[in-house]
Amino acid sequence: MGGYLVKRATRALLKDFIELIYPPLCPCCGMEERMNNGLFCLYCYHNLPFTTTNGVEHALVGKDEMLENVTSLFYYDGSGLVKEILQEIKYKNNRKLAYNLGRVLGKSILKQIGESKTIIIPVPLHTKKLRQRGYNQAEEIGRGIQAVVDLPLRNVLRRKTHHISATRVGKEQRMSRLMNAYGIKKEIGEDIHQVVIVDDVITTGATIKACKSAIKNSSFKGKIIVASLAITI
């Protein structure tokens, strides 16, 4: 036990020493040193398009009536700083960034969750894509949320079909691809009154709608909340 604690302390000291010589860079610009205990440099932080409640509601207009009770941190127009964040998380294996932004997102949904018995459900990847990527970014975001709200995270959903990336296709084609793409692999349980579906970004809303449909087609009759890092405008 003593040896284990010494090893942990040594690793922590080594990490601090390395970061003193090579300060962690901002994941958005890759250049400036981050603010103390922050995720981004001062310039990028002040230029990030943080959302407002009314703004998220406006961004959802015309997407789908099933998209309600949605909380997102950033607006996303397919470019800029938010694109850099999403790519860091999705393609550059930056799990720490996903987790830490999940913590920020968790603070944003605390009041919305209330006292109801709730579980966190990340949007799943198909097993083939999970092997390619190495981890599910939605699950890592969910773990960050979990650390704040102190609720269980359960991989209730499964991705039944595998398609190439649908980020460049239109809403109708995306909806067609995702129809029946998700299913339930574990029953949610009658004691659960509320779920939080977590994803990295809401674009057309097709993924969230498909996940909500799978949940609603199960025995679950409670409230569904949606939390994402970004939402398209």
Buried (B, 14 or more C-beta within 10 A) or exposed (E): EEEEEEEEEEEEEEEEEEEEEEEEEBBBBEEBBBEEEBBBBEEBBEEBBEBEEEBBEEBBEEBBEBBEBBBBBBBBEEEBBBBBBBEBBBEEBBBBBBBBBBBBBBEBBEEBBEEEEBBBBBBBBBEEBBEEEEEBBBBBBBBBBBBBBEBEBBBBBBBEEEEEEBEEBEBEEBBEBBEEBBBBEEEBEEEBBBBBBBBBBBBBBBBBBBBBBBBEEBEBEBBBBBBBBBBBB
